[in-house]
Amino acid sequence: MKAHPPVRTCVACGVKKYKANLVRVSIDSQGVMNIGATNNQKGRGVYLCPSYACWNPDSYKNGLEKGLRVTMSKEINNTLVNYHKDNIDSPLGEPI
């Protein structure tokens, strides 16, 4: 019997997608934020769709704070915005 692929929920829009189609944001025990592929990241994590709308800070703020158990800071916000610009900057929501 073949195992089904894991499904996760985007913290911004609430849509469930396969884990491979989402971007994981995590914070490790030292407080370092990691963003990217879902493999081999340690710590508390949340998932975001690669769609343009989900990377708007107003969309993910509450879900990110609750899921990661952190308070949004300028540093966290800048890290996410820079990752988005460098990797996902597509208004059409194209996958990575």
Sequence and secondary structure as in RCSB ss.txt:
>XXXX:A:sequence
MKAHPPVRTCVACGVKKYKANLVRVSIDSQGVMNIGATNNQKGRGVYLCPSYACWNPDSYKNGLEKGLRVTMSKE
INNTLVNYHKDNIDSPLGEPI
>XXXX:A:secstr
      EEEBTTT  EEEGGGSEEEEE TT  EEEE STT  SEEEEE SSGGGGSHHHHHHHHHHHHT    HH
HHHHHHHHHHHHT  TT    
